[in-house]
């Protein structure tokens, strides 16, 4: 991973006015992954959208880490079911084609 694809965790915390301990708690629970480079912690760019969602859940809605874990799991299941529905619909359309 290139360094330009990493966001310093300290900068993220300052920008969002949050404590680093929140990011650490999310990492400990397996909700996000961070990268350490030369004793500094970085957030991979692909984790940003998810991390910002968790920040909103925690700081705007006052949901704790356990609640965020539950919400994340449910959202992942919904996305999985939506993909499955789309796959089943495409198979149904193919089966309905005159052959």
N, C-alpha and C positions, 0 to 999 in steps of 0.2 A: 504494500500500500504506500502510495506516495504521500509525502508530508503535506502537499497542498490539498489532499483529501481528508485531512485531519483538522479539527477545530480544537484549539486549546480549551480544556474544561474550565480553566479560570476565566477566560474571556466569556464563555457561555454563561457562567454563574454571574458575572458582573452585568452582562447585558440583560439577563432575566431577573436580576436582583434576588438570587437564590443562594442557599448554602451548598457548598460542595458535598456535604454529608448526604444531601438528597440524591445526588448522582451516585454516590458510593452505595447508598441503600438500594437503588435500582439495579446497580451492577451486582451486588451481593445476592439479590433475589433472582438474578438471571434475566431481568427484563431488558437490559441493554448491555452492550459490551463497550469497553473503553480500551485504549491502547496507551501504554507507557513508553515514552521515548526520553532517554536521558533524564530521568527522575521527574519528568513532567507528564501529566495525564492529558490525553487527547480523546476527542469524540470523533469516531469515523463519520464522514458526511452522510452515509446511508442510515445512520442511527438518529439523525437530527429530527426528522419528522416525528418519529416515535417518541423521542425524548421531549419534544415540545408539547406533544399531546399529554404526556405524563405530568409535565409541569403544570399545565392547565387543570388537569384533574385534581392534582394535589393542592395547588395554591389558590385556584379560583373556586373549586368545589369542596375543598377540605376533605379529600378522600385519602385515606392512609395507604401505605404500601401494599398491605394485604388486599385492600379494596381495588387498588390499581391492578394487582395481579389477577384478580377475579375478572375485572372488566376486560383486561387484555385477553384473557383466555376465552371469554365469551365472544369478543369481537373476532378473534381468530377462527372460532368455530363457525360464526356466521359467514365469514368470508369463504371458508372451506365449503360450507353448504351451498353458497351462491355459485361457486365454481362447479360443484357437482350438479346443481340444477341446470346450469348452462350446458354442461356436457350431456346430460340426459335429454335436454331439448334438442340439441344438435343431432343426437342419435335418432330421436323420434322423427325429426324432419327428414333425415336420410332414409329411414325405413318407410316413410310415407311417399317417397318419390316413386313414380311409375317406373317399372323396370322392364 
